[in-house]
Amino acid sequence: ETWKGEPLSSSTIDIWSKRTSRMVISDWYMTEDYHVDHGDGADFYSAGVSRGCGGNGFWAADKLWVSKNFTHSRVLASGPIRVLFELDYDAFDVNGISVSETKRISLDGGQNFDHFESIYRVSSDKSPPLEPAIGLKKTGGEQLEVNESKGWLAKWELMEKKAGNQGLAIITGPEGFVKKTEDALNQIVIAKLGEGITVSYWAGFCWDKAGDITSFDAWKKHVDEFARSTAEPIKVTVVGAQ
């Protein structure tokens, strides 16, 4: 927000595309040349003031209301199996309601989807019901599919800098999906608010040059299978020795 070169105020979610299973993000940061593909991938995406790949907010009065930049962060786990961290956002206006947020984000190694959990605090107990909104940045020529019964929105698009094609998706599961809408910048999923004024969802992407998922049909299949796995998670029971 204070950099004169690009005074950006946004809680959008960016994309860094890679085509290797190695953990390379720290190496990319060290070289400070992550907008150029040196063989493993690069940052080709420009999220701007859109929601990018799964940024969230609230839908009210036919408008998307969003926070500004995060003000505090906490790393809870730094891999290699899982990265887990929290971001705090100062209060922002939602159609006359003051709302602050703590967002917890986790990503497991080898997965295409981040898990997002937002915990909100509102200014008044008498506030009207809030409608969480999760977005994907619109692009020209994109292909779009919504599956309300499975609780997901998926899209396929040309990447910037002629870097190939990418798929993006939001998954709430059938219990969390309310409806699909849009504004000038974003394709949007309206989600259900959970207990304690929270929202939980997954968002992620693929890159066809990574070689694993190379078409929209393959991406939709992957999204659908992942959505099904979140609806029926593996249950583990630990018992003592008999």
Buried (B, 14 or more C-beta within 10 A) or exposed (E): EEEEEEEEEBBBBEBBBBBEEEEBBEEBEEEEEBEEBEEBBBBBBEBBBBBBBBBBBBBBEEEBBBBBBBEEEEEEEEEEEBBBBBBBBEBBBBBEBBBBBBBBBBBBEEEBBBBBBBBBEBBEEEBEEBBBBBBBBBBEEBEBBBBBEBBBBBBBBEBEEEBBBBBBBBBBBEEBBBEBBEBEBBBBBBBBBBEEBBBBBBBBBBBBBBEEBBEBEBBBEBBBEBBBEBEEEEEEEEEEEE
